[in-house]
Amino acid sequence: MAEFATRQLPVAPDVLAPDGSRVRLLLSLAGGSMAHFELPAGEVARAVRHRTVEEIWFVVAGNGELWRSCDGRSETVSLSVGTSVTIPLGTAFQFRASAGGPLGILGVTMPPWPGEGEAIPADGRWRPTV
């Protein structure tokens, strides 16, 4: 029988991500997991690459930029409320929040986030500040 789960967004972060963003864990099923992560205003995350997962992001607060690079292709896109982006497997990526407020993102990871060692450092576009 299927298990039902419900969870409110935690007030405080559950963990600090390898990229330096503040993560609030949400729910997980066999095929994927969901989390809310936040980068403070004006901050730049560390560049990373995932070993086994890919992600879909949806911006829920703030503004910023995302740089991503894979297989010789590189691009930087603007992030604002309502923007959705993909982070395919093996993509190096880095993001930064604008000075006006924190950047809040809802992220879905497929398969579910496996834990320690999943994100490895990568060369990024900007100098990290977190």
C-alpha positions in Angstrom: 0.0 0.0 0.0 1.3 3.5 -0.9 2.4 5.7 1.9 1.2 9.3 2.0 3.5 12.1 3.2 2.9 15.7 4.1 5.5 18.3 5.2 5.5 22.0 5.8 8.5 24.1 4.6 10.8 24.2 7.7 11.5 27.6 9.2 15.2 26.9 9.5 17.5 25.1 7.0 18.1 21.4 7.6 21.5 21.4 6.0 24.1 23.4 4.1 24.5 22.2 0.5 27.9 21.5 -1.0 27.4 24.6 -3.1 26.9 26.7 0.1 23.1 27.3 -0.2 20.8 26.7 2.7 18.6 23.6 2.2 15.2 22.9 3.6 14.3 19.2 2.9 10.8 18.5 1.7 9.6 15.1 0.5 11.0 12.1 -1.4 9.6 9.1 -3.4 11.4 6.3 -5.2 11.9 8.4 -8.3 13.0 11.7 -6.9 13.2 14.1 -4.0 12.3 17.8 -3.5 14.0 20.5 -1.5 13.8 24.3 -1.1 17.2 26.0 -1.2 18.1 29.6 -0.6 21.1 31.7 -1.3 21.4 35.0 0.6 21.3 38.3 -1.2 24.5 39.2 -3.1 26.1 35.8 -2.5 27.7 33.4 -5.0 27.5 29.7 -4.6 30.4 27.3 -5.1 30.4 25.6 -8.5 29.7 21.9 -8.4 28.9 18.9 -10.6 26.6 16.0 -9.6 27.8 12.4 -9.9 24.5 10.5 -10.3 21.5 12.9 -10.2 19.9 15.5 -12.4 17.7 18.4 -11.2 14.8 20.7 -12.2 14.7 24.0 -10.5 11.8 26.5 -10.1 12.5 30.0 -8.8 10.1 31.0 -6.0 11.8 34.1 -4.6 14.3 36.7 -5.7 16.5 37.2 -8.7 19.9 36.0 -9.8 21.9 34.1 -12.5 22.7 30.5 -13.2 25.8 29.4 -15.1 25.9 25.8 -16.5 28.3 23.9 -18.6 28.4 20.4 -20.1 29.9 18.7 -23.2 31.6 21.9 -24.5 28.4 24.0 -24.2 28.2 26.8 -21.6 25.5 29.4 -20.9 24.4 31.9 -18.3 20.7 32.5 -17.7 18.7 35.0 -15.6 16.7 33.6 -12.7 13.6 35.3 -11.5 10.3 34.2 -9.9 8.6 31.8 -12.2 11.8 30.6 -14.1 12.3 26.9 -14.4 15.7 25.4 -15.5 17.2 21.9 -15.8 20.6 20.7 -14.5 21.3 17.6 -16.6 23.5 14.8 -15.3 27.2 15.7 -15.4 26.6 19.5 -15.8 28.9 21.9 -13.9 26.8 24.7 -12.5 27.0 27.8 -10.3 24.5 30.4 -9.3 24.3 33.8 -7.6 21.7 35.9 -6.0 21.1 39.6 -6.8 21.7 42.2 -4.1 18.0 42.9 -3.7 17.1 39.8 -1.6 17.7 36.1 -1.2 17.2 33.7 -4.1 14.8 30.9 -3.3 14.5 27.8 -5.4 12.4 24.7 -5.3 14.4 21.8 -6.7 13.5 18.3 -7.7 16.3 15.7 -7.8 16.0 12.5 -9.9 16.8 10.0 -8.5 16.5 11.1 -4.9 19.5 12.9 -3.4 21.9 10.1 -2.3 23.8 12.1 0.3 27.4 12.9 1.1 29.8 12.8 -1.9 27.1 13.4 -4.6 28.3 17.0 -5.5 31.9 17.4 -6.5 33.7 20.7 -6.9 33.9 22.2 -10.4 35.5 25.2 -12.0 32.9 27.9 -12.1 32.3 31.3 -13.7 32.4 33.5 -10.6 34.4 33.6 -7.4 32.3 32.0 -4.7 31.4 34.0 -1.5 29.7 31.3 0.6 
